[in-house]
Amino acid sequence: MKLRKSIKKFLTKTITTIAGHKGLDRTDVCFQDEVRFGQQNTTTKIWAQKGSRPRVLKQQQFESTHIYGAVCPATGKIEAIIAPCLSKDIMRQHLQPISNATEDGRYTIVIVDRASWHIGDIASEFKNLSIIPLPPYSPELNPVEQVWQWMRQRELSNRTFSGYVVVMRILLSK
């Protein structure tokens, strides 16, 4: 019952957030999220000869970086930045390329989770976009979560990195 109410509020908030002078046909919806990648990666299953027990190294270091990513499923546009930490200032910096990528005459709604750096007036300086938070405890509604899961499983698992610079180099090459 709670989920129904929160989704109803979400839909109402979506409709009331869109600028009154823009029609729904001139509005894009983007999904945004952040992820931490670093030296402590996940271990996943690997192919090995039957009967053998392959060894995978697990690092104990903590150097990491964060990716802020936004995807618009309708247009296929992707905007991302790599940052050393999570904050409202960096979130504003991430909204800038999203705003710049919005074509003239169009409006962008950015769907975010309820992280503390998403709350408040971080989108107030942008005239062509606004932010709507997802209902609480609903990461399954954000398709960007699948991108992070794919990257962890296919690109970064079962690897070790000597430091922050190497992690950055790997992420920038993808």
N, C-alpha and C positions, 0 to 999 in steps of 0.2 A: 504494500500500500504506500509506504514511504517513497519507494522508487517511482511509482506512478506520479505522485505529487511533484517530486523533484523534476521528472521529465516534463510534466505539464508546465512547471515554472520555467524550465529551460526553453521550451518552445515559445512561450509568451515572451520571455526575455529576448529571444532571437528576433522575433517580429518587431518588438519595440525598439531594438537597438539599431536596426537598419535605418539609415538616414531617410527621412520622409520624402525627399526629392528623388530618390533612386528606387527604381522598380526591382523586383526580384530577378528579372531577366538581366539586370545590370549589376548584380551582386555576386561575388565569388566567396566561397567558404573555404578557409584553410584550417588545417589541424596542426597544432604546434605542440612540441614537447622537448624536453632536454634529457640527455643521458650522460653518464660518466663512463669514460673508458680509461683504463690505466694498466698498471703493471699487474694488478690482481685480477686476472681474467678468469673466465669460466673454463672448466674442463668439460669436454664433450666426448661422446663415443667416437672411436676411430677404428678403421679397418686394420686387422692384424691377422697373422697366420694362426690357424686353428690350434688351440692348446697353448699359445704363448700369452704372456701378460706384458703388454707394452707399458713403458713408464712415460708419464707426462710430468714435466716440471711444474711446480706451483710456486710462484714468487711470493715473498713476504713484504716487499717494498710497497709503498703507498702512493707514489707519484701518479697523477692522473690528470685528465683534461675533460672538459665538458663540451658537448655539441648541442647547440640550439638548432632545431630543425622545424621547418614548416612545409607542409605539402597541401596542394590544392588538387583534390582528386578529379575535379571536372576538367581542369586545364592541363594537369600534369606538371605544373610549375613547382619547383623546389627552391627554397631559400634556406641557407644554413650558415652559421658562424661557429667557430671554435673558440672557446674561452677558458681561462684557467680556473674560474669559479662560477657560482650561481649568484646573481643579484638582480635587483630591479634595474640598475643602470645598464647592465649587459642585456637584459630583456628589452629595454628601450632601443639599444643599438641593434638588436635583432629585428625589431619591428620596422626599423628604417629601410632595409632592403625589401621587406615585404611591401611597404608603402610605395617605394620606388618602382617595384615591379607591377603595381596596380595600374592598368591602363587608364588614360584620361576618360572621364565619364563613367568609370566603374567604381564600385565600392567593395571592400574586402572585410569580411567578418573572420576573425581569428578565434578559433575554438581552443581553449587552454584548459589544463587541469587546475586544481585549486592550490597550487604551490604558493608560498608566501610572496614570491617575487612577481606573481601575476596579479595580485590583488592591488586595488587602488587605481589611481589615475595614470597608469603608465602609457595609455594610448591617447591621452588628451591633446597632445601636440600634433597628432596626425588628423588631417581632414578627410582622408579617404579610407580609414579603417577603424574598426572598434573591436573590443575583446569581449567574448562571452565565455564564462567558466562552465565546464561540464558539471553535471550533478556530482555530489560527493561520492567517493569510493567507486568510480566507474571507469577505470583505465581501459576496459574492453571497448568503450565507445570511441577511443582515439586510435585511428589506424596507424599513426606514426609509431606506436608501441611495437607494431609488427616489423617495422624497418629496423628498429634497434635490436630486436630479437634475432632477425636475419643476420645483421652485422656481427653480433656476438657469436652466433653459431658457425657461420661460414667464413668469416674473415679474421676474427681476433681470438678465437678459442685455441687452447692448447699451445700457446706461444708465450715466450718470455721477452721482455723488453728491457734494455739497459737503462732507460730513463725517459723523462718527459719529452725530450727532443725526438727520440725514436718513435714514441707513441704518436706525436704530432706528424712526423714524416709519413708514417703508415696511414693515418687517417686522411691526410691530404692527397695521398696517391690513389685513394679509392674513388 
